[in-house]
Amino acid sequence: MDLPRIFTIRESTHRVLNPFTPEKLATLGAAIGLRPGAALLDLACGKGELLCTWARDHGTTGTGVDISTVFLAAARDRAAELGVADRVTFVHGDAGSYVSEQPVDVAACIGATWIGGGVAGTVALLERSVRPGGTILIGEPYWRAEPPSQEAVEACHATSRDDFSSLAGLVEQVHGMGYHLVEMVLADEDSWDRYAAAQWFNMRTWLDANPDDELAGEVRAELVADPLRHVRYRRSLLGWGVFALRKR
């Protein structure tokens, strides 16, 4: 069980594996009122930047679950680098079936709601781990504007217009699930640029070092297509944010 290698190539130098800058991640941690000793669960945790930096900055503890052995190795290295390896644990496994043995104060899935088949299913999964009165964090895309074509839809990592909601529609959805939206931190166009453009640099660096690899053709094609998809469509049409929810 592991993540396809193309993902680890694209995001080889990223610490935050979403269109979210370190500054916005820090803003989110401060905004939700983390306290020392609070217990966190991060499903599809990637390289563990949320758990590691919040443990350093707020004195929290936590567990991260991810399918990628490469990303988890980076997460453990980051925990050691920040001096929080005794406060965070990383588990290799299927985040879509993971439930914490003990209720946590904050349960998160940031940018990977496919593990629960969408927002509703992922919130239901996180509900099984969060304590009464605790906070659920969901990171999710939304349409900033109506996509003008199917080409635009696919450039935004979707197969259908209905794959994502508008921002208002997303808020209505979580309200309809019985939650209050208590905080949100949204990406902007610069956030998208830093995420996407760094992927291009990573791919080109990898390609220069591995021109004959079996993935080289796929990487070359993506280096031609993805910058155009990004500047034509994604940075203006697709929003992204993290939403903090508490049960009504």
FIDOKOL-52705 format. One record per residue: residue in one letter; x, y, z of N, C-alpha, C in turn. Coordinates in steps of 0.02 Angstrom, whole numbers, padded with zeros to 5 digits, always signed. Example, Ala and Ser with C-alpha at 12.3 -4.5 7.8 and 13.67 -1.06 7.14 Angstrom:
BEGIN
A+00660-00284+00390+00615-00225+00390+00660-00165+00390 S+00642-00112+00354+00684-00053+00357+00645+00002+00394 
END
This chain:
BEGIN
M+00043-00060+00000+00000+00000+00000+00044+00062+00000 D+00040+00100-00053+00081+00161-00057+00051+00207-00109 L+00075+00269-00110+00052+00319-00157+00092+00313-00222 P+00060+00322-00281+00097+00320-00344+00156+00369-00343 R+00211+00349-00375+00274+00386-00370+00269+00456-00398 I+00224+00468-00446+00219+00534-00477+00202+00587-00424 F+00164+00568-00372+00146+00617-00321+00207+00637-00280 T+00249+00590-00264+00308+00607-00224+00359+00646-00265 I+00359+00637-00331+00402+00678-00375+00377+00750-00376 R+00312+00759-00388+00284+00826-00391+00296+00865-00327 E+00289+00832-00270+00289+00867-00206+00352+00853-00165 S+00406+00840-00199+00467+00818-00165+00494+00871-00117 T+00487+00935-00132+00513+00987-00087+00458+01021-00047 H+00395+01003-00058+00340+01035-00021+00339+01010+00051 R+00322+01055+00096+00306+01034+00164+00231+01032+00174 V+00195+01079+00146+00122+01079+00148+00097+01055+00080 L+00060+01000+00079+00042+00968+00016-00026+00991-00008 N-00038+01055-00004-00099+01087-00026-00083+01159-00045 P-00129+01194-00079-00116+01265-00095-00125+01309-00034 F-00084+01297+00016-00089+01329+00081-00018+01344+00104 T-00003+01407+00115+00065+01426+00134+00077+01410+00208 P+00141+01405+00228+00155+01395+00300+00124+01450+00343 E+00122+01510+00318+00092+01565+00356+00018+01554+00367 K-00017+01530+00316-00089+01516+00324-00100+01457+00372 L-00056+01407+00369-00061+01351+00416-00053+01376+00487 A-00006+01421+00498+00004+01450+00565-00057+01491+00586 T-00084+01529+00540-00145+01569+00554-00202+01523+00576 L-00210+01467+00542-00263+01420+00559-00254+01393+00629 G-00193+01373+00646-00180+01346+00713-00196+01396+00768 A-00179+01459+00756-00195+01511+00805-00270+01525+00808 A-00303+01522+00750-00373+01541+00746-00419+01493+00783 I-00402+01430+00786-00447+01381+00816-00434+01372+00891 G-00389+01413+00919-00381+01414+00992-00349+01351+01021 L-00298+01325+00989-00264+01266+01015-00233+01280+01083 R-00238+01230+01127-00209+01236+01194-00157+01181+01205 P-00108+01194+01248-00057+01143+01262-00091+01078+01286 G-00066+01023+01258-00093+00958+01276-00152+00935+01236 A-00180+00978+01193-00236+00956+01151-00214+00900+01105 A-00258+00852+01095-00243+00793+01054-00273+00802+00985 L-00234+00789+00933-00254+00798+00863-00250+00732+00826 L-00293+00724+00776-00289+00671+00727-00290+00702+00659 D-00243+00684+00616-00240+00711+00548-00240+00653+00499 L-00297+00644+00464-00304+00590+00416-00279+00614+00348 A-00240+00571+00313-00205+00590+00252-00159+00649+00267 C-00115+00638+00315-00075+00692+00345-00017+00714+00302 G-00001+00677+00248+00055+00696+00206+00120+00697+00244 K+00157+00752+00241+00222+00758+00274+00217+00784+00345 G+00157+00786+00372+00148+00800+00443+00162+00870+00466 E+00160+00918+00419+00178+00987+00438+00129+01016+00488 L+00065+01002+00480+00015+01027+00528+00031+01001+00598 L+00038+00937+00606+00050+00908+00672+00116+00932+00701 C+00168+00934+00661+00234+00952+00687+00239+01025+00707 T+00215+01070+00664+00222+01141+00681+00174+01161+00736 W+00115+01131+00739+00069+01148+00793+00093+01119+00859 A+00125+01061+00858+00155+01035+00920+00210+01082+00944 R+00250+01107+00899+00303+01155+00918+00273+01221+00944 D+00224+01248+00908+00199+01315+00923+00146+01316+00978 H+00109+01261+00987+00053+01262+01034+00057+01207+01087 G+00107+01164+01084+00114+01111+01134+00063+01056+01128 T+00036+01045+01067-00013+00992+01057+00021+00925+01046 T-00019+00872+01048+00004+00805+01030-00038+00782+00971 G-00016+00728+00938-00058+00706+00882-00034+00643+00848 T-00080+00618+00807-00068+00559+00765-00085+00577+00693 G-00041+00559+00647-00055+00568+00576-00056+00501+00541 V-00101+00494+00493-00109+00432+00455-00103+00448+00381 D-00063+00409+00345-00056+00421+00273-00037+00356+00239 I-00052+00353+00174-00036+00294+00134+00035+00296+00106 S+00066+00354+00106+00131+00362+00074+00189+00350+00123 T+00230+00301+00109+00288+00288+00151+00339+00344+00143 V+00343+00373+00083+00390+00428+00071+00371+00489+00112 F+00307+00507+00110+00285+00565+00148+00292+00553+00223 L+00277+00493+00246+00282+00480+00318+00355+00482+00342 A+00401+00460+00300+00471+00467+00319+00490+00540+00326 A+00465+00582+00281+00478+00654+00285+00446+00683+00348 A+00386+00659+00366+00352+00683+00426+00392+00667+00489 R+00418+00607+00492+00458+00588+00551+00522+00628+00555 D+00553+00641+00498+00612+00683+00497+00596+00754+00520 R+00538+00780+00499+00518+00847+00519+00504+00850+00594 A+00473+00799+00621+00461+00797+00693+00526+00798+00732 A+00575+00760+00708+00640+00761+00741+00674+00829+00735 E+00669+00859+00675+00699+00925+00664+00671+00978+00711 L+00605+00975+00723+00572+01025+00765+00571+01006+00839 G+00599+00948+00856+00602+00927+00925+00536+00906+00955 V+00492+00879+00913+00425+00859+00938+00412+00785+00925 A+00464+00746+00913+00454+00675+00897+00422+00636+00954 D+00427+00662+01015+00395+00628+01072+00321+00646+01079 R+00297+00692+01037+00228+00715+01043+00185+00699+00983 V+00215+00676+00928+00176+00659+00869+00196+00589+00845 T+00146+00553+00819+00155+00485+00795+00127+00481+00725 F+00161+00444+00682+00138+00437+00613+00128+00363+00596 V+00070+00350+00567+00047+00282+00553+00040+00272+00479 H+00070+00218+00452+00060+00201+00382-00004+00159+00376 G-00052+00184+00338-00114+00146+00331-00166+00184+00292 D-00224+00153+00287-00281+00181+00250-00317+00231+00294 A-00309+00295+00279-00341+00347+00320-00417+00342+00317 G-00444+00313+00264-00516+00308+00256-00550+00260+00303 S-00511+00220+00340-00541+00174+00388-00512+00183+00458 Y-00476+00236+00469-00442+00245+00533-00486+00283+00582 V-00492+00255+00642-00528+00288+00696-00483+00287+00758 S-00478+00344+00791-00435+00350+00850-00461+00306+00907 E-00415+00275+00943-00435+00235+01001-00463+00278+01057 Q-00436+00339+01064-00460+00386+01114-00487+00449+01079 P-00542+00478+01102-00568+00538+01070-00516+00594+01070 V-00515+00632+01016-00467+00686+01009-00503+00753+01011 D-00464+00806+01023-00492+00873+01026-00504+00902+00956 V-00460+00885+00910-00465+00909+00841-00454+00850+00794 A-00501+00838+00749-00494+00786+00698-00495+00820+00630 A-00445+00806+00588-00435+00844+00526-00426+00798+00467 C-00450+00822+00410-00433+00794+00345-00426+00854+00298 I-00365+00871+00282-00350+00933+00247-00334+00918+00174 G-00384+00927+00131-00372+00918+00059-00375+00848+00034 A-00409+00803+00070-00411+00733+00047-00479+00702+00063 T-00533+00738+00051-00598+00712+00070-00621+00653+00027 W-00580+00635-00023-00596+00574-00060-00592+00512-00014 I-00556+00517+00042-00550+00459+00086-00618+00438+00114 G-00665+00486+00117-00732+00471+00141-00785+00477+00088 G-00763+00480+00024-00810+00487-00030-00840+00556-00037 G-00807+00607-00009-00832+00675-00012-00834+00707+00057 V-00858+00768+00059-00859+00805+00122-00902+00770+00174 A-00963+00751+00157-01008+00721+00206-00980+00656+00235 G-00954+00613+00192-00926+00551+00216-00864+00560+00258 T-00824+00610+00241-00763+00623+00280-00779+00653+00347 V-00827+00699+00349-00849+00725+00414-00877+00669+00458 A-00915+00624+00429-00942+00567+00467-00886+00523+00494 L-00833+00514+00454-00775+00475+00478-00741+00511+00536 L-00730+00576+00529-00696+00614+00582-00738+00617+00645 E-00804+00617+00638-00848+00617+00697-00834+00558+00743 R-00811+00503+00715-00799+00443+00754-00738+00449+00799 S-00696+00500+00787-00635+00510+00826-00636+00571+00870 V-00678+00621+00855-00675+00684+00892-00719+00681+00954 R-00696+00712+01007-00735+00713+01069-00796+00759+01062 P-00847+00751+01104-00902+00799+01105-00876+00869+01118 G-00897+00917+01078-00873+00985+01085-00808+00999+01050 G-00778+00947+01018-00715+00956+00983-00725+00987+00914 T-00670+00996+00881-00669+01031+00816-00651+00984+00760 I-00687+00988+00705-00670+00952+00643-00643+01003+00593 L-00588+00986+00561-00558+01027+00509-00562+00991+00442 I-00590+01025+00393-00597+00998+00326-00563+01047+00277 G-00517+01022+00237-00488+01062+00183-00520+01040+00117 E-00546+01088+00079-00587+01069+00021-00584+01123-00033 P-00583+01104-00097-00590+01153-00151-00662+01177-00158 Y-00670+01234-00192-00736+01259-00209-00728+01303-00271 W-00782+01312-00307-00781+01355-00366-00784+01428-00345 R-00736+01467-00368-00739+01540-00359-00782+01572-00414 A-00786+01539-00471-00827+01563-00527-00849+01502-00566 E-00900+01510-00606-00927+01454-00645-00877+01435-00699 P-00856+01371-00702-00810+01351-00754-00843+01356-00823 P-00809+01384-00872-00841+01398-00937-00845+01338-00983 S-00810+01283-00967-00808+01226-01013-00786+01164-00976 Q-00794+01107-01009-00769+01045-00980-00693+01046-00975 E-00660+01078-01023-00587+01086-01019-00567+01122-00955 A-00604+01174-00937-00590+01210-00876-00601+01167-00814 V-00655+01128-00816-00670+01083-00760-00612+01035-00749 E-00588+01003-00802-00535+00954-00796-00469+00986-00777 A-00458+01049-00798-00397+01084-00777-00396+01097-00703 C-00455+01096-00672-00461+01108-00600-00466+01043-00560 H-00439+00989-00587-00436+00924-00552-00505+00895-00539 A-00553+00909-00582-00620+00882-00575-00640+00846-00638 T-00689+00802-00632-00717+00769-00691-00784+00799-00711 S-00817+00831-00662-00882+00861-00674-00888+00926-00635 R-00928+00973-00661-00943+01035-00625-00968+01020-00555 D-01004+00965-00547-01034+00948-00483-00986+00918-00432 D-00924+00907-00453-00875+00881-00405-00862+00929-00348 F-00867+00995-00361-00856+01046-00311-00918+01091-00307 S-00925+01122-00250-00979+01170-00239-00950+01241-00244 S-00993+01291-00241-00971+01359-00228-00954+01364-00153 L-00923+01420-00134-00908+01431-00063-00972+01433-00022 A-01022+01469-00047-01086+01471-00012-01118+01402-00008 G-01114+01365-00062-01142+01298-00062-01108+01252-00013 L-01042+01260-00006-01005+01219+00041-01025+01235+00113 V-01033+01300+00128-01055+01319+00195-01126+01294+00208 E-01170+01299+00159-01237+01272+00167-01236+01197+00180 Q-01190+01162+00147-01185+01090+00157-01167+01072+00229 V-01117+01105+00256-01097+01088+00325-01150+01108+00375 H-01186+01163+00362-01242+01182+00406-01296+01128+00403 G-01308+01102+00344-01358+01050+00336-01340+00985+00370 M-01276+00976+00384-01253+00916+00419-01254+00925+00494 G-01279+00983+00517-01285+00993+00589-01225+01025+00621 Y-01186+01062+00583-01125+01094+00610-01129+01169+00604 H-01096+01204+00649-01080+01274+00641-01012+01280+00608 L-01005+01325+00561-00940+01344+00535-00912+01397+00582 V-00858+01382+00618-00833+01426+00670-00769+01463+00650 E-00735+01441+00598-00676+01475+00572-00663+01451+00501 M-00626+01491+00464-00602+01468+00399-00541+01509+00380 V-00494+01477+00346-00436+01510+00318-00433+01489+00245 L-00435+01537+00200-00441+01522+00128-00375+01535+00093 A-00361+01492+00044-00304+01503-00001-00320+01562-00047 D-00269+01589-00079-00278+01641-00129-00237+01622-00191 E-00235+01667-00240-00200+01650-00302-00125+01639-00290 D-00096+01677-00244-00025+01667-00229-00014+01599-00197 S-00061+01577-00155-00055+01510-00125-00054+01457-00179 W-00099+01464-00229-00100+01417-00284-00034+01419-00324 D-00008+01480-00335+00055+01486-00372+00112+01451-00336 R+00117+01461-00271+00171+01431-00234+00166+01355-00234 Y+00106+01329-00232+00096+01257-00233+00110+01228-00302 A+00079+01257-00354+00084+01229-00421+00153+01240-00451 A+00179+01301-00446+00243+01316-00478+00300+01277-00447 A+00296+01265-00382+00346+01224-00350+00344+01152-00376 Q+00285+01129-00394+00280+01062-00424+00317+01060-00491 W+00310+01113-00531+00344+01113-00595+00420+01111-00586 F+00443+01150-00538+00516+01151-00525+00539+01083-00501 N+00501+01052-00457+00519+00985-00434+00521+00935-00491 M+00471+00937-00535+00469+00890-00590+00528+00901-00638 R+00544+00964-00653+00599+00976-00698+00666+00955-00667 T+00675+00968-00603+00735+00946-00568+00742+00870-00571 W+00686+00836-00558+00687+00763-00560+00701+00739-00631 L+00670+00771-00681+00679+00750-00750+00752+00759-00773 D+00784+00813-00752+00854+00823-00770+00898+00767-00743 A+00879+00742-00684+00919+00689-00652+00899+00619-00675 N+00838+00612-00705+00812+00546-00722+00781+00546-00792 P+00819+00566-00843+00789+00574-00910+00764+00510-00941 D+00790+00453-00920+00771+00389-00950+00725+00348-00906 D+00701+00376-00851+00655+00340-00806+00590+00324-00842 E+00556+00272-00821+00493+00252-00853+00439+00305-00847 L+00445+00351-00798+00396+00404-00790+00416+00468-00827 A+00475+00468-00860+00500+00530-00890+00451+00560-00941 G+00421+00518-00983+00374+00543-01033+00314+00576-01001 E+00287+00546-00949+00229+00575-00914+00247+00641-00883 V+00307+00645-00853+00328+00708-00821+00339+00763-00873 R+00370+00745-00930+00380+00795-00983+00313+00823-01008 A+00265+00779-01018+00200+00801-01043+00165+00846-00991 E+00172+00829-00928+00140+00870-00876+00172+00938-00870 L+00238+00942-00882+00272+01006-00880+00250+01053-00936 V+00225+01026-00990+00197+01066-01044+00125+01086-01028 A+00085+01039-01005+00013+01050-00998-00006+01087-00935 D+00026+01071-00878+00000+01096-00815+00009+01171-00805 P+00065+01202-00824+00068+01275-00816+00013+01312-00854 L-00005+01288-00914-00059+01320-00951-00127+01309-00917 R-00139+01249-00892-00202+01237-00855-00207+01283-00794 H-00150+01292-00762-00150+01333-00701-00165+01406-00717 V-00130+01435-00765-00138+01507-00777-00203+01522-00815 R-00227+01475-00856-00289+01487-00892-00351+01479-00848 Y-00348+01431-00803-00409+01413-00768-00401+01409-00692 R-00355+01370-00668-00357+01349-00598-00350+01406-00549 R-00302+01451-00561-00288+01502-00511-00345+01553-00504 S-00386+01559-00556-00442+01607-00552-00509+01573-00537 L-00517+01509-00556-00582+01476-00548-00588+01437-00483 L-00532+01408-00459-00537+01359-00405-00512+01389-00339 G-00557+01393-00292-00539+01413-00225-00521+01352-00183 W-00494+01364-00125-00475+01310-00080-00470+01339-00010 G-00492+01302+00039-00488+01328+00107-00494+01272+00158 V-00479+01290+00220-00489+01245+00277-00544+01274+00320 F-00592+01231+00337-00653+01251+00372-00657+01215+00439 A-00666+01254+00493-00671+01226+00559-00743+01219+00579 L-00763+01159+00599-00834+01143+00613-00841+01120+00684 R-00896+01139+00714-00916+01112+00780-00990+01094+00778 K-01006+01038+00808-01074+01012+00808-01122+01061+00842 R-01179+01071+00810-01230+01116+00839-01264+01083+00899 
END
